[in-house]
Amino acid sequence: MQDAQALKDQLKKLMVENLMLQITEAEIGDDQLLFGPGSLGLDSVDALQLVVALDKNFGLKIPDPAAAKEILQSVNSMAAAVQAKLQSS
């Protein structure tokens, strides 16, 4: 089982690389919102890219928009979903 902080760092790296963010991994807070007011300001295209990246890197399938809304809230929520997936497989 992967260390939780290492996983969060990996997710941030993935976001910076895949979404071409104009910030560094260090600038993304673990519980910072990714979408909506006061967030990183990601959009629906970013969400789609994150869904694909999570599947490709971790085998995490996000079945529907409701699940995506839940999982893609923050680095913490993505890490929790990845860890749950890793534990169940």
Secondary structure, 3 states (H helix, E strand, C coil): CCCHHHHHHHHHHHHHHHHCCCCCHHHCCCCCCCCCCCCCCCCHHHHHHHHHHHHHHHCCCCCCHHHHHHHCCCHHHHHHHHHHHHHHC
